[in-house]
């Protein structure tokens, strides 16, 4: 079972998250999500546990748990879905000016082509 964990302290590590959940059963993986540019924690992560019963017990016990001074929010992770921003984009970007006292503007964005 994949478990979503929110409100993780920024100073927490993957290993600390794994250790917390390991009290309830075997943890396949524990990953705190980081910003791809700054490598700073984004404050949430995912824990995978193979035993569904142990995972449900961990969710029940750790939801609302004080972890390193922050109250965790723990739920079963929902499957990744398409947010609706696929190839069917609506509208387009704006052009924007090109600079100081220039007589031309930027290009406009494209719209739907239906």
ZATIKOL-791851 format. One record per atom (N, C-alpha, C): residue in one letter; atom name; x negated, y negated, z. Coordinates in nm, 2 decimals, m for minus. Each point is the difference from the previous one (the first is absolute). Example, Ala and Ser with C-alpha at 12.3 -4.5 7.8 and 13.67 -1.06 7.14 Angstrom:
// residues 2
<rest->a&atom->N&c1->m1.32&c2->0.57&c3->0.78>
<rest->a&atom->CA&c1->0.09&c2->m0.12&c3->0.00>
<rest->a&atom->C&c1->m0.09&c2->m0.12&c3->0.00>
<rest->s&atom->N&c1->0.04&c2->m0.11&c3->m0.07>
<rest->s&atom->CA&c1->m0.09&c2->m0.11&c3->0.00>
<rest->s&atom->C&c1->0.08&c2->m0.11&c3->0.08>
***
This chain:
// residues 114
<rest->x&atom->N&c1->m0.08&c2->0.12&c3->0.00>
<rest->x&atom->CA&c1->0.08&c2->m0.12&c3->0.00>
<rest->x&atom->C&c1->m0.09&c2->m0.12&c3->0.00>
<rest->x&atom->N&c1->0.04&c2->m0.10&c3->m0.08>
<rest->x&atom->CA&c1->m0.07&c2->m0.13&c3->m0.01>
<rest->x&atom->C&c1->0.07&c2->m0.10&c3->0.10>
<rest->x&atom->N&c1->m0.08&c2->m0.06&c3->0.08>
<rest->x&atom->CA&c1->0.05&c2->m0.09&c3->0.11>
<rest->x&atom->C&c1->m0.05&c2->m0.14&c3->m0.03>
<rest->x&atom->N&c1->0.09&c2->m0.10&c3->0.01>
<rest->x&atom->CA&c1->m0.04&c2->m0.14&c3->m0.02>
<rest->x&atom->C&c1->m0.01&c2->m0.06&c3->0.14>
<rest->x&atom->N&c1->m0.12&c2->m0.07&c3->0.02>
<rest->x&atom->CA&c1->m0.02&c2->m0.06&c3->0.13>
<rest->x&atom->C&c1->m0.03&c2->m0.15&c3->m0.02>
<rest->x&atom->N&c1->0.09&c2->m0.08&c3->0.06>
<rest->x&atom->CA&c1->m0.02&c2->m0.15&c3->m0.02>
<rest->x&atom->C&c1->m0.04&c2->m0.06&c3->0.14>
<rest->x&atom->N&c1->m0.05&c2->m0.13&c3->m0.01>
<rest->x&atom->CA&c1->m0.04&c2->m0.08&c3->0.11>
<rest->x&atom->C&c1->m0.13&c2->0.06&c3->0.07>
<rest->x&atom->N&c1->m0.09&c2->0.06&c3->m0.09>
<rest->x&atom->CA&c1->m0.12&c2->0.05&c3->0.05>
<rest->x&atom->C&c1->m0.10&c2->m0.11&c3->0.03>
<rest->x&atom->N&c1->m0.06&c2->0.00&c3->0.12>
<rest->x&atom->CA&c1->m0.10&c2->m0.11&c3->0.02>
<rest->x&atom->C&c1->m0.11&c2->m0.01&c3->m0.10>
<rest->x&atom->N&c1->m0.04&c2->m0.12&c3->m0.04>
<rest->x&atom->CA&c1->m0.10&c2->m0.02&c3->m0.10>
<rest->x&atom->C&c1->m0.13&c2->0.07&c3->0.04>
<rest->x&atom->N&c1->m0.03&c2->0.01&c3->0.12>
<rest->x&atom->CA&c1->m0.13&c2->0.06&c3->0.05>
<rest->x&atom->C&c1->0.00&c2->0.15&c3->0.00>
<rest->x&atom->N&c1->0.12&c2->0.07&c3->m0.02>
<rest->x&atom->CA&c1->0.01&c2->0.14&c3->0.00>
<rest->x&atom->C&c1->m0.07&c2->0.07&c3->m0.12>
<rest->x&atom->N&c1->m0.04&c2->0.12&c3->0.02>
<rest->x&atom->CA&c1->m0.07&c2->0.07&c3->m0.11>
<rest->x&atom->C&c1->0.08&c2->0.12&c3->m0.04>
<rest->x&atom->N&c1->m0.03&c2->0.06&c3->m0.11>
<rest->x&atom->CA&c1->0.07&c2->0.12&c3->m0.05>
<rest->x&atom->C&c1->m0.01&c2->0.11&c3->0.11>
<rest->x&atom->N&c1->m0.12&c2->0.02&c3->0.05>
<rest->x&atom->CA&c1->m0.03&c2->0.10&c3->0.10>
<rest->x&atom->C&c1->0.09&c2->m0.02&c3->0.13>
<rest->x&atom->N&c1->0.01&c2->m0.12&c3->0.04>
<rest->x&atom->CA&c1->0.08&c2->m0.03&c3->0.12>
<rest->x&atom->C&c1->0.15&c2->0.04&c3->m0.03>
<rest->x&atom->N&c1->0.05&c2->m0.03&c3->m0.12>
<rest->x&atom->CA&c1->0.13&c2->0.03&c3->m0.04>
<rest->x&atom->C&c1->0.02&c2->0.15&c3->0.00>
<rest->x&atom->N&c1->m0.10&c2->0.07&c3->m0.06>
<rest->x&atom->CA&c1->0.01&c2->0.15&c3->m0.01>
<rest->x&atom->C&c1->0.00&c2->0.06&c3->0.14>
<rest->x&atom->N&c1->m0.08&c2->m0.05&c3->0.09>
<rest->x&atom->CA&c1->m0.01&c2->0.05&c3->0.14>
<rest->x&atom->C&c1->0.14&c2->m0.02&c3->0.07>
<rest->x&atom->N&c1->0.06&c2->m0.11&c3->m0.02>
<rest->x&atom->CA&c1->0.13&c2->m0.03&c3->0.06>
<rest->x&atom->C&c1->0.10&c2->0.11&c3->m0.04>
<rest->x&atom->N&c1->0.01&c2->0.02&c3->m0.13>
<rest->x&atom->CA&c1->0.10&c2->0.10&c3->m0.06>
<rest->x&atom->C&c1->m0.04&c2->0.14&c3->0.03>
<rest->x&atom->N&c1->m0.13&c2->0.03&c3->0.01>
<rest->x&atom->CA&c1->m0.04&c2->0.14&c3->0.02>
<rest->x&atom->C&c1->0.05&c2->0.06&c3->0.14>
<rest->x&atom->N&c1->0.04&c2->m0.09&c3->0.09>
<rest->x&atom->CA&c1->0.06&c2->0.05&c3->0.12>
<rest->x&atom->C&c1->0.12&c2->0.08&c3->m0.02>
<rest->x&atom->N&c1->0.07&c2->m0.02&c3->m0.12>
<rest->x&atom->CA&c1->0.12&c2->0.07&c3->m0.03>
<rest->x&atom->C&c1->m0.01&c2->0.11&c3->m0.10>
<rest->x&atom->N&c1->m0.12&c2->0.02&c3->m0.06>
<rest->x&atom->CA&c1->m0.02&c2->0.11&c3->m0.09>
<rest->x&atom->C&c1->m0.11&c2->m0.04&c3->m0.10>
<rest->x&atom->N&c1->m0.03&c2->0.09&c3->m0.09>
<rest->x&atom->CA&c1->m0.11&c2->m0.02&c3->m0.09>
<rest->x&atom->C&c1->0.03&c2->m0.11&c3->m0.10>
<rest->x&atom->N&c1->m0.09&c2->m0.09&c3->m0.02>
<rest->x&atom->CA&c1->0.01&c2->m0.11&c3->m0.09>
<rest->x&atom->C&c1->m0.08&c2->0.03&c3->m0.12>
<rest->x&atom->N&c1->0.07&c2->0.00&c3->m0.12>
<rest->x&atom->CA&c1->m0.07&c2->0.02&c3->m0.13>
<rest->x&atom->C&c1->m0.08&c2->m0.12&c3->m0.04>
<rest->x&atom->N&c1->0.06&c2->m0.12&c3->0.02>
<rest->x&atom->CA&c1->m0.07&c2->m0.12&c3->m0.03>
<rest->x&atom->C&c1->0.06&c2->m0.12&c3->0.07>
<rest->x&atom->N&c1->m0.08&c2->m0.10&c3->0.03>
<rest->x&atom->CA&c1->0.04&c2->m0.12&c3->0.06>
<rest->x&atom->C&c1->m0.07&c2->m0.12&c3->m0.07>
<rest->x&atom->N&c1->0.07&c2->m0.09&c3->m0.05>
<rest->x&atom->CA&c1->m0.06&c2->m0.11&c3->m0.08>
<rest->x&atom->C&c1->0.07&c2->m0.13&c3->0.03>
<rest->x&atom->N&c1->m0.08&c2->m0.10&c3->0.05>
<rest->x&atom->CA&c1->0.05&c2->m0.13&c3->0.01>
<rest->x&atom->C&c1->m0.03&c2->m0.08&c3->m0.13>
<rest->x&atom->N&c1->0.10&c2->m0.06&c3->m0.05>
<rest->x&atom->CA&c1->m0.01&c2->m0.07&c3->m0.13>
<rest->x&atom->C&c1->m0.07&c2->m0.13&c3->0.02>
<rest->x&atom->N&c1->m0.10&c2->m0.03&c3->m0.09>
<rest->x&atom->CA&c1->m0.08&c2->m0.12&c3->0.00>
<rest->x&atom->C&c1->0.02&c2->m0.08&c3->m0.12>
<rest->x&atom->N&c1->m0.02&c2->m0.13&c3->0.01>
<rest->x&atom->CA&c1->0.01&c2->m0.09&c3->m0.12>
<rest->x&atom->C&c1->m0.12&c2->0.04&c3->m0.09>
<rest->x&atom->N&c1->0.03&c2->0.01&c3->m0.13>
<rest->x&atom->CA&c1->m0.10&c2->0.04&c3->m0.09>
<rest->x&atom->C&c1->m0.11&c2->m0.10&c3->m0.03>
<rest->x&atom->N&c1->0.02&c2->m0.13&c3->0.04>
<rest->x&atom->CA&c1->m0.10&c2->m0.10&c3->m0.02>
<rest->x&atom->C&c1->m0.08&c2->m0.02&c3->0.12>
<rest->x&atom->N&c1->0.07&c2->m0.02&c3->0.12>
<rest->x&atom->CA&c1->m0.07&c2->m0.03&c3->0.12>
<rest->x&atom->C&c1->m0.04&c2->0.12&c3->0.09>
<rest->x&atom->N&c1->0.06&c2->0.11&c3->m0.04>
<rest->x&atom->CA&c1->m0.02&c2->0.13&c3->0.08>
<rest->x&atom->C&c1->0.05&c2->m0.01&c3->0.15>
<rest->x&atom->N&c1->0.08&c2->m0.11&c3->0.02>
<rest->x&atom->CA&c1->0.07&c2->m0.01&c3->0.14>
<rest->x&atom->C&c1->0.12&c2->0.08&c3->0.00>
<rest->x&atom->N&c1->0.03&c2->0.05&c3->0.12>
<rest->x&atom->CA&c1->0.12&c2->0.08&c3->0.03>
<rest->x&atom->C&c1->0.12&c2->m0.08&c3->m0.04>
<rest->x&atom->N&c1->0.10&c2->0.07&c3->m0.06>
<rest->x&atom->CA&c1->0.13&c2->m0.07&c3->m0.03>
<rest->x&atom->C&c1->0.10&c2->0.02&c3->0.11>
<rest->x&atom->N&c1->m0.04&c2->0.08&c3->0.11>
<rest->x&atom->CA&c1->0.09&c2->0.02&c3->0.11>
<rest->x&atom->C&c1->0.10&c2->0.12&c3->m0.01>
<rest->x&atom->N&c1->m0.02&c2->0.08&c3->m0.10>
<rest->x&atom->CA&c1->0.09&c2->0.12&c3->m0.01>
<rest->x&atom->C&c1->m0.08&c2->0.11&c3->m0.07>
<rest->x&atom->N&c1->0.05&c2->0.12&c3->0.02>
<rest->x&atom->CA&c1->m0.07&c2->0.11&c3->m0.06>
<rest->x&atom->C&c1->0.09&c2->0.13&c3->m0.01>
<rest->x&atom->N&c1->m0.06&c2->0.11&c3->m0.03>
<rest->x&atom->CA&c1->0.07&c2->0.12&c3->m0.03>
<rest->x&atom->C&c1->m0.07&c2->0.12&c3->0.07>
<rest->x&atom->N&c1->0.08&c2->0.09&c3->0.06>
<rest->x&atom->CA&c1->m0.06&c2->0.12&c3->0.06>
<rest->x&atom->C&c1->0.07&c2->0.12&c3->m0.06>
<rest->x&atom->N&c1->m0.07&c2->0.10&c3->m0.04>
<rest->x&atom->CA&c1->0.06&c2->0.12&c3->m0.05>
<rest->x&atom->C&c1->m0.02&c2->0.11&c3->0.10>
<rest->x&atom->N&c1->0.11&c2->0.07&c3->0.02>
<rest->x&atom->CA&c1->0.00&c2->0.12&c3->0.09>
<rest->x&atom->C&c1->0.07&c2->0.11&c3->m0.07>
<rest->x&atom->N&c1->m0.06&c2->0.12&c3->m0.01>
<rest->x&atom->CA&c1->0.06&c2->0.11&c3->m0.07>
<rest->x&atom->C&c1->0.12&c2->0.06&c3->0.07>
<rest->x&atom->N&c1->0.00&c2->0.00&c3->0.14>
<rest->x&atom->CA&c1->0.11&c2->0.06&c3->0.08>
<rest->x&atom->C&c1->0.11&c2->m0.11&c3->0.01>
<rest->x&atom->N&c1->0.11&c2->0.03&c3->m0.06>
<rest->x&atom->CA&c1->0.11&c2->m0.10&c3->0.01>
<rest->x&atom->C&c1->0.06&c2->m0.02&c3->0.14>
<rest->x&atom->N&c1->0.00&c2->0.11&c3->0.08>
<rest->x&atom->CA&c1->0.05&c2->m0.01&c3->0.14>
<rest->x&atom->C&c1->m0.09&c2->m0.09&c3->0.08>
<rest->x&atom->N&c1->m0.13&c2->0.02&c3->m0.02>
<rest->x&atom->CA&c1->m0.10&c2->m0.08&c3->0.07>
<rest->x&atom->C&c1->0.00&c2->m0.15&c3->m0.04>
<rest->x&atom->N&c1->0.02&c2->m0.02&c3->m0.13>
<rest->x&atom->CA&c1->0.01&c2->m0.13&c3->m0.06>
<rest->x&atom->C&c1->0.12&c2->m0.08&c3->0.06>
<rest->x&atom->N&c1->0.12&c2->0.07&c3->0.00>
<rest->x&atom->CA&c1->0.12&c2->m0.06&c3->0.06>
<rest->x&atom->C&c1->m0.02&c2->m0.04&c3->0.15>
<rest->x&atom->N&c1->m0.07&c2->0.09&c3->0.07>
<rest->x&atom->CA&c1->m0.03&c2->m0.03&c3->0.14>
<rest->x&atom->C&c1->m0.09&c2->m0.12&c3->0.02>
<rest->x&atom->N&c1->m0.10&c2->m0.01&c3->m0.09>
<rest->x&atom->CA&c1->m0.09&c2->m0.11&c3->0.00>
<rest->x&atom->C&c1->0.08&c2->m0.13&c3->m0.03>
<rest->x&atom->N&c1->0.08&c2->0.00&c3->m0.10>
<rest->x&atom->CA&c1->0.08&c2->m0.12&c3->m0.03>
<rest->x&atom->C&c1->0.09&c2->m0.04&c3->0.11>
<rest->x&atom->N&c1->0.07&c2->0.09&c3->0.06>
<rest->x&atom->CA&c1->0.09&c2->m0.03&c3->0.12>
<rest->x&atom->C&c1->m0.08&c2->m0.05&c3->0.12>
<rest->x&atom->N&c1->m0.12&c2->0.06&c3->0.02>
<rest->x&atom->CA&c1->m0.08&c2->m0.05&c3->0.12>
<rest->x&atom->C&c1->m0.08&c2->m0.13&c3->m0.02>
<rest->x&atom->N&c1->m0.04&c2->m0.02&c3->m0.12>
<rest->x&atom->CA&c1->m0.09&c2->m0.11&c3->m0.03>
<rest->x&atom->C&c1->0.07&c2->m0.13&c3->m0.05>
<rest->x&atom->N&c1->0.12&c2->0.01&c3->m0.04>
<rest->x&atom->CA&c1->0.08&c2->m0.11&c3->m0.05>
<rest->x&atom->C&c1->0.02&c2->m0.09&c3->0.13>
<rest->x&atom->N&c1->m0.05&c2->m0.12&c3->0.00>
<rest->x&atom->CA&c1->0.01&c2->m0.09&c3->0.12>
<rest->x&atom->C&c1->m0.11&c2->0.02&c3->0.09>
<rest->x&atom->N&c1->m0.10&c2->0.08&c3->m0.03>
<rest->x&atom->CA&c1->m0.11&c2->0.03&c3->0.09>
<rest->x&atom->C&c1->m0.10&c2->m0.12&c3->m0.01>
<rest->x&atom->N&c1->m0.05&c2->m0.04&c3->0.12>
<rest->x&atom->CA&c1->m0.10&c2->m0.11&c3->0.01>
<rest->x&atom->C&c1->m0.14&c2->0.06&c3->m0.04>
<rest->x&atom->N&c1->m0.05&c2->m0.04&c3->m0.11>
<rest->x&atom->CA&c1->m0.13&c2->0.05&c3->m0.05>
<rest->x&atom->C&c1->m0.10&c2->m0.12&c3->m0.01>
<rest->x&atom->N&c1->m0.09&c2->0.00&c3->0.09>
<rest->x&atom->CA&c1->m0.11&c2->m0.11&c3->0.00>
<rest->x&atom->C&c1->0.07&c2->m0.14&c3->0.01>
<rest->x&atom->N&c1->0.11&c2->m0.01&c3->0.07>
<rest->x&atom->CA&c1->0.06&c2->m0.12&c3->0.03>
<rest->x&atom->C&c1->0.11&c2->m0.04&c3->m0.10>
<rest->x&atom->N&c1->0.03&c2->0.08&c3->m0.10>
<rest->x&atom->CA&c1->0.11&c2->m0.02&c3->m0.09>
<rest->x&atom->C&c1->0.10&c2->0.11&c3->0.00>
<rest->x&atom->N&c1->0.12&c2->m0.03&c3->m0.02>
<rest->x&atom->CA&c1->0.11&c2->0.10&c3->0.00>
<rest->x&atom->C&c1->0.02&c2->0.06&c3->m0.14>
<rest->x&atom->N&c1->m0.03&c2->0.13&c3->m0.02>
<rest->x&atom->CA&c1->0.01&c2->0.06&c3->m0.13>
<rest->x&atom->C&c1->0.14&c2->0.02&c3->m0.04>
<rest->x&atom->N&c1->0.02&c2->0.00&c3->m0.13>
<rest->x&atom->CA&c1->0.12&c2->0.03&c3->m0.06>
<rest->x&atom->C&c1->m0.03&c2->0.12&c3->m0.09>
<rest->x&atom->N&c1->0.06&c2->0.12&c3->0.03>
<rest->x&atom->CA&c1->m0.03&c2->0.13&c3->m0.06>
<rest->x&atom->C&c1->0.12&c2->0.06&c3->m0.06>
<rest->x&atom->N&c1->0.00&c2->0.03&c3->m0.13>
<rest->x&atom->CA&c1->0.11&c2->0.06&c3->m0.07>
<rest->x&atom->C&c1->m0.05&c2->0.10&c3->m0.10>
<rest->x&atom->N&c1->0.09&c2->0.09&c3->m0.05>
<rest->x&atom->CA&c1->m0.04&c2->0.08&c3->m0.11>
<rest->x&atom->C&c1->m0.01&c2->m0.09&c3->m0.12>
<rest->x&atom->N&c1->m0.11&c2->0.02&c3->m0.08>
<rest->x&atom->CA&c1->m0.03&c2->m0.08&c3->m0.11>
<rest->x&atom->C&c1->0.10&c2->0.03&c3->m0.11>
<rest->x&atom->N&c1->0.05&c2->m0.10&c3->m0.07>
<rest->x&atom->CA&c1->0.09&c2->0.02&c3->m0.11>
<rest->x&atom->C&c1->m0.09&c2->0.02&c3->m0.13>
<rest->x&atom->N&c1->0.06&c2->0.07&c3->m0.09>
<rest->x&atom->CA&c1->m0.08&c2->0.02&c3->m0.13>
<rest->x&atom->C&c1->m0.02&c2->m0.13&c3->m0.07>
<rest->x&atom->N&c1->m0.11&c2->m0.01&c3->m0.07>
<rest->x&atom->CA&c1->m0.04&c2->m0.12&c3->m0.07>
<rest->x&atom->C&c1->0.11&c2->m0.01&c3->m0.12>
<rest->x&atom->N&c1->0.05&c2->m0.12&c3->m0.01>
<rest->x&atom->CA&c1->0.10&c2->m0.02&c3->m0.11>
<rest->x&atom->C&c1->m0.04&c2->m0.12&c3->m0.09>
<rest->x&atom->N&c1->0.06&c2->0.00&c3->m0.12>
<rest->x&atom->CA&c1->m0.03&c2->m0.11&c3->m0.09>
<rest->x&atom->C&c1->0.08&c2->m0.12&c3->0.05>
<rest->x&atom->N&c1->m0.07&c2->m0.11&c3->0.02>
<rest->x&atom->CA&c1->0.06&c2->m0.12&c3->0.06>
<rest->x&atom->C&c1->0.08&c2->m0.08&c3->m0.10>
<rest->x&atom->N&c1->0.02&c2->0.06&c3->m0.12>
<rest->x&atom->CA&c1->0.08&c2->m0.07&c3->m0.10>
<rest->x&atom->C&c1->m0.08&c2->m0.10&c3->m0.09>
<rest->x&atom->N&c1->m0.13&c2->0.00&c3->0.02>
<rest->x&atom->CA&c1->m0.08&c2->m0.09&c3->m0.07>
<rest->x&atom->C&c1->m0.09&c2->0.07&c3->m0.10>
<rest->x&atom->N&c1->0.06&c2->0.09&c3->m0.07>
<rest->x&atom->CA&c1->m0.08&c2->0.09&c3->m0.10>
<rest->x&atom->C&c1->0.00&c2->m0.08&c3->m0.13>
<rest->x&atom->N&c1->0.02&c2->0.08&c3->m0.11>
<rest->x&atom->CA&c1->m0.01&c2->m0.06&c3->m0.13>
<rest->x&atom->C&c1->0.11&c2->m0.09&c3->m0.04>
<rest->x&atom->N&c1->0.11&c2->0.00&c3->0.08>
<rest->x&atom->CA&c1->0.12&c2->m0.08&c3->m0.02>
<rest->x&atom->C&c1->m0.01&c2->m0.13&c3->0.07>
<rest->x&atom->N&c1->m0.10&c2->m0.07&c3->m0.01>
<rest->x&atom->CA&c1->m0.02&c2->m0.13&c3->0.07>
<rest->x&atom->C&c1->0.09&c2->m0.10&c3->m0.06>
<rest->x&atom->N&c1->0.05&c2->m0.09&c3->0.08>
<rest->x&atom->CA&c1->0.09&c2->m0.11&c3->m0.05>
<rest->x&atom->C&c1->m0.07&c2->m0.13&c3->0.02>
<rest->x&atom->N&c1->0.01&c2->m0.09&c3->m0.10>
<rest->x&atom->CA&c1->m0.05&c2->m0.13&c3->0.01>
<rest->x&atom->C&c1->m0.15&c2->0.00&c3->m0.03>
<rest->x&atom->N&c1->m0.07&c2->m0.10&c3->0.04>
<rest->x&atom->CA&c1->m0.14&c2->m0.01&c3->m0.03>
<rest->x&atom->C&c1->m0.07&c2->m0.10&c3->0.08>
<rest->x&atom->N&c1->m0.13&c2->m0.02&c3->m0.01>
<rest->x&atom->CA&c1->m0.07&c2->m0.10&c3->0.08>
<rest->x&atom->C&c1->0.01&c2->m0.14&c3->m0.06>
<rest->x&atom->N&c1->m0.03&c2->m0.09&c3->0.08>
<rest->x&atom->CA&c1->0.00&c2->m0.14&c3->m0.05>
<rest->x&atom->C&c1->m0.13&c2->m0.04&c3->m0.06>
<rest->x&atom->N&c1->0.00&c2->m0.10&c3->m0.08>
<rest->x&atom->CA&c1->m0.12&c2->m0.04&c3->m0.07>
<rest->x&atom->C&c1->m0.10&c2->m0.07&c3->0.08>
<rest->x&atom->N&c1->0.04&c2->m0.11&c3->0.07>
<rest->x&atom->CA&c1->m0.09&c2->m0.08&c3->0.08>
<rest->x&atom->C&c1->m0.09&c2->m0.09&c3->m0.08>
<rest->x&atom->N&c1->m0.03&c2->m0.11&c3->0.05>
<rest->x&atom->CA&c1->m0.08&c2->m0.10&c3->m0.07>
<rest->x&atom->C&c1->m0.15&c2->0.04&c3->m0.01>
<rest->x&atom->N&c1->m0.07&c2->m0.05&c3->m0.09>
<rest->x&atom->CA&c1->m0.14&c2->0.04&c3->m0.03>
<rest->x&atom->C&c1->m0.10&c2->m0.10&c3->0.07>
<rest->x&atom->N&c1->0.05&c2->m0.11&c3->0.05>
<rest->x&atom->CA&c1->m0.10&c2->m0.08&c3->0.07>
<rest->x&atom->C&c1->0.04&c2->m0.15&c3->m0.01>
<rest->x&atom->N&c1->m0.09&c2->m0.08&c3->0.04>
<rest->x&atom->CA&c1->0.02&c2->m0.14&c3->0.01>
<rest->x&atom->C&c1->0.01&c2->m0.07&c3->m0.14>
<rest->x&atom->N&c1->0.11&c2->m0.07&c3->m0.02>
<rest->x&atom->CA&c1->0.03&c2->m0.08&c3->m0.12>
<rest->x&atom->C&c1->m0.02&c2->0.07&c3->m0.13>
<rest->x&atom->N&c1->0.03&c2->0.12&c3->0.00>
<rest->x&atom->CA&c1->m0.01&c2->0.07&c3->m0.13>
<rest->x&atom->C&c1->0.14&c2->0.01&c3->m0.06>
<rest->x&atom->N&c1->0.01&c2->m0.02&c3->m0.13>
<rest->x&atom->CA&c1->0.13&c2->m0.01&c3->m0.07>
<rest->x&atom->C&c1->0.07&c2->0.14&c3->m0.02>
<rest->x&atom->N&c1->m0.06&c2->0.10&c3->0.05>
<rest->x&atom->CA&c1->0.06&c2->0.13&c3->m0.03>
<rest->x&atom->C&c1->0.02&c2->0.08&c3->0.14>
<rest->x&atom->N&c1->0.10&c2->0.09&c3->0.00>
<rest->x&atom->CA&c1->0.02&c2->0.08&c3->0.12>
<rest->x&atom->C&c1->m0.04&c2->0.14&c3->m0.03>
<rest->x&atom->N&c1->0.02&c2->0.08&c3->0.10>
<rest->x&atom->CA&c1->m0.03&c2->0.14&c3->m0.02>
<rest->x&atom->C&c1->0.11&c2->0.08&c3->m0.07>
<rest->x&atom->N&c1->m0.02&c2->0.12&c3->m0.03>
<rest->x&atom->CA&c1->0.10&c2->0.09&c3->m0.07>
<rest->x&atom->C&c1->0.11&c2->0.04&c3->0.10>
<rest->x&atom->N&c1->0.11&c2->0.03&c3->m0.05>
<rest->x&atom->CA&c1->0.12&c2->0.04&c3->0.08>
<rest->x&atom->C&c1->0.00&c2->0.15&c3->0.01>
<rest->x&atom->N&c1->0.08&c2->0.06&c3->0.08>
<rest->x&atom->CA&c1->0.01&c2->0.14&c3->0.02>
<rest->x&atom->C&c1->0.10&c2->0.06&c3->m0.10>
<rest->x&atom->N&c1->0.00&c2->0.13&c3->m0.02>
<rest->x&atom->CA&c1->0.10&c2->0.06&c3->m0.08>
<rest->x&atom->C&c1->0.12&c2->0.04&c3->0.08>
<rest->x&atom->N&c1->0.11&c2->0.02&c3->m0.07>
<rest->x&atom->CA&c1->0.12&c2->0.05&c3->0.06>
<rest->x&atom->C&c1->0.03&c2->0.14&c3->m0.04>
<rest->x&atom->N&c1->0.13&c2->0.04&c3->0.03>
<rest->x&atom->CA&c1->0.04&c2->0.13&c3->m0.05>
<rest->x&atom->C&c1->0.01&c2->0.01&c3->m0.15>
<rest->x&atom->N&c1->m0.03&c2->0.11&c3->m0.05>
<rest->x&atom->CA&c1->0.01&c2->0.01&c3->m0.15>
<rest->x&atom->C&c1->0.10&c2->0.11&c3->m0.03>
<rest->x&atom->N&c1->0.12&c2->m0.02&c3->0.03>
<rest->x&atom->CA&c1->0.11&c2->0.10&c3->m0.02>
<rest->x&atom->C&c1->0.08&c2->m0.04&c3->m0.12>
***
